[in-house]
Amino acid sequence: MKITRRQLKRLINEIRTKPYISDLPDDDMYTKIDSLASVKSSKASADVIAQTFGYPEDRSYSTDLKDYDEVPLLPFIELDNDHMIRYVVMAYESEHLQPMTQIPDYSIEMYLIDKKSNLTDSEFDMFMKKLAKEIYEKILSSYGPPIFTNRHNDAQLTESDAINRIYHELRRRGGLA
């Protein structure tokens, strides 16, 4: 999905703006609702109270507040996701690729170069996508979902996001990015 610069700026500004509840009687209520929104078990209550005082019903105040609070962490979250994917590819390399080839120092880079020499560009791209999915599935079955959880915000990568990130890491490691 492509977005224009104007749309990107609007999204960034939307995230940078603290969620606003229009009809709150005083600032003390903001503090109370923010406190409720920060506790997992009371987020639903915070959302109901916020909607009672004019927050849009199609939105979640607690989710919007969490997104707002995470804006300063975004570079760290992305960096952590990148490192996580690198470790996932390294784990696949040492636990699955090297035993499969029985060559101790066989790297993912060597494997990709070997495959690329025998395939057309489109076939190689399809191979990389399948390999990314295979890596995701094997590492997920070995370590479980926590391996794909970001330590900064406890958010778990979706399957499609993890596979896409693995694919791009493979492209980077194969010298194609």
C-alpha positions as CSV (number, residue, x, y, z in Angstrom):
1,M,0.0,0.0,0.0
2,K,1.4,3.4,-1.0
3,I,0.5,6.6,0.7
4,T,1.3,10.2,-0.2
5,R,3.5,12.5,1.8
6,R,0.4,14.5,2.9
7,Q,-1.3,11.3,4.2
8,L,1.9,10.3,6.0
9,K,2.1,13.7,7.6
10,R,-1.5,13.6,8.7
11,L,-1.0,10.1,10.2
12,I,2.1,11.2,12.1
13,N,0.3,14.3,13.4
14,E,-2.7,12.2,14.4
15,I,-0.4,9.9,16.4
16,R,1.5,12.8,18.0
17,T,-1.7,14.4,19.3
18,K,-2.9,13.2,22.6
19,P,-6.4,11.7,22.4
20,Y,-8.9,14.4,23.4
21,I,-12.2,13.8,25.2
22,S,-14.4,16.8,24.4
23,D,-16.9,16.9,27.3
24,L,-14.9,16.1,30.4
25,P,-15.8,18.3,33.3
26,D,-12.2,18.8,34.6
27,D,-8.6,17.7,34.2
28,D,-8.9,15.4,37.2
29,M,-11.2,13.2,35.2
30,Y,-8.5,13.0,32.5
31,T,-6.0,11.7,35.1
32,K,-8.5,9.1,36.3
33,I,-9.4,7.9,32.8
34,D,-5.7,7.8,31.8
35,S,-5.0,5.7,34.9
36,L,-7.8,3.3,34.0
37,A,-6.6,3.1,30.4
38,S,-3.0,2.2,31.5
39,V,-4.2,-1.0,33.4
40,K,-5.0,-3.9,31.2
41,S,-8.0,-5.1,33.2
42,S,-9.7,-1.7,33.2
43,K,-9.1,-0.5,29.6
44,A,-12.7,-1.3,28.7
45,S,-14.0,0.8,31.5
46,A,-11.7,3.7,30.4
47,D,-13.1,3.4,26.9
48,V,-16.8,3.4,28.1
49,I,-16.2,6.5,30.3
50,A,-14.4,8.3,27.5
51,Q,-17.2,7.5,25.0
52,T,-19.7,8.7,27.6
53,F,-18.0,12.1,27.7
54,G,-17.8,12.5,23.9
55,Y,-14.9,10.3,22.7
56,P,-15.8,8.8,19.2
57,E,-17.6,5.5,19.7
58,D,-15.8,3.9,16.8
59,R,-12.4,4.4,18.5
60,S,-10.8,3.0,21.6
61,Y,-9.5,5.7,23.9
62,S,-7.1,3.3,25.7
63,T,-5.6,2.1,22.4
64,D,-5.2,5.6,21.1
65,L,-3.6,6.7,24.3
66,K,-1.2,3.7,24.2
67,D,-0.3,4.6,20.6
68,Y,0.3,8.2,21.6
69,D,2.5,7.1,24.5
70,E,4.6,4.9,22.2
71,V,5.4,7.6,19.6
72,P,8.8,8.3,21.3
73,L,9.5,4.5,21.3
74,L,8.8,3.9,17.6
75,P,12.5,4.0,16.5
76,F,13.4,1.6,19.3
77,I,10.4,-0.7,18.5
78,E,11.5,-0.9,14.8
79,L,15.1,-1.5,15.8
80,D,14.1,-4.2,18.2
81,N,11.9,-5.8,15.4
82,D,14.9,-5.8,13.0
83,H,17.1,-7.4,15.6
84,M,14.5,-10.0,16.4
85,I,14.2,-11.0,12.8
86,R,18.0,-11.2,12.5
87,Y,18.1,-13.6,15.4
88,V,15.3,-15.6,13.9
89,V,17.3,-16.0,10.7
90,M,20.5,-16.8,12.6
91,A,18.6,-19.5,14.6
92,Y,17.2,-21.0,11.4
93,E,20.7,-21.0,9.9
94,S,22.3,-22.8,12.9
95,E,19.5,-25.1,13.8
96,H,18.1,-26.1,10.4
97,L,20.3,-25.0,7.5
98,Q,23.7,-26.2,8.8
99,P,22.4,-29.6,10.0
100,M,20.6,-30.1,6.7
101,T,23.7,-29.4,4.6
102,Q,26.1,-31.0,7.2
103,I,28.5,-28.1,6.6
104,P,29.3,-26.4,10.0
105,D,30.0,-22.9,8.6
106,Y,27.4,-23.0,5.9
107,S,25.7,-19.6,6.0
108,I,22.4,-18.3,4.7
109,E,24.3,-16.1,2.3
110,M,26.0,-19.1,0.8
111,Y,22.7,-20.9,0.5
112,L,21.1,-18.0,-1.2
113,I,24.0,-17.6,-3.7
114,D,23.8,-21.3,-4.5
115,K,20.0,-21.1,-5.1
116,K,20.2,-17.9,-7.1
117,S,22.7,-19.4,-9.6
118,N,20.2,-22.0,-10.6
119,L,17.0,-19.9,-10.8
120,T,15.6,-17.0,-12.8
121,D,14.9,-13.8,-11.0
122,S,11.2,-14.4,-10.6
123,E,11.8,-18.1,-9.5
124,F,14.4,-16.9,-7.0
125,D,12.0,-14.3,-5.6
126,M,9.3,-17.0,-5.2
127,F,11.9,-19.2,-3.5
128,M,12.8,-16.4,-1.1
129,K,9.1,-15.9,-0.2
130,K,8.7,-19.6,0.5
131,L,11.9,-19.7,2.5
132,A,10.7,-16.7,4.6
133,K,7.5,-18.6,5.4
134,E,9.4,-21.8,6.2
135,I,11.8,-19.9,8.5
136,Y,8.8,-18.4,10.3
137,E,7.0,-21.7,10.7
138,K,10.1,-23.6,11.9
139,I,11.2,-21.0,14.4
140,L,7.7,-20.5,15.6
141,S,7.3,-24.3,16.2
142,S,10.7,-24.4,18.0
143,Y,10.3,-21.3,20.2
144,G,6.6,-20.4,20.2
145,P,5.0,-17.0,19.8
146,P,7.2,-15.2,22.3
147,I,10.1,-15.2,19.9
148,F,8.1,-12.7,17.8
149,T,7.2,-10.4,20.6
150,N,8.7,-6.9,20.9
151,R,10.2,-6.2,24.3
152,H,9.5,-2.5,24.2
153,N,5.7,-2.7,23.8
154,D,4.9,-6.4,24.2
155,A,3.3,-6.4,20.8
156,Q,3.6,-9.6,18.8
157,L,4.3,-9.4,15.1
158,T,1.6,-10.7,12.9
159,E,2.4,-13.7,10.8
160,S,2.4,-11.7,7.6
161,D,4.5,-8.9,9.1
162,A,7.1,-11.4,10.4
163,I,7.3,-13.3,7.1
164,N,7.6,-10.0,5.2
165,R,10.4,-8.8,7.6
166,I,12.2,-12.2,7.2
167,Y,11.9,-11.9,3.4
168,H,13.5,-8.5,3.5
169,E,16.3,-9.7,5.9
170,L,17.0,-12.6,3.4
171,R,17.2,-10.0,0.6
172,R,19.6,-8.0,2.7
173,R,21.7,-11.0,3.7
174,G,21.8,-12.2,0.1
175,G,23.0,-8.8,-1.1
176,L,19.8,-8.0,-3.0
177,A,18.4,-5.1,-1.0
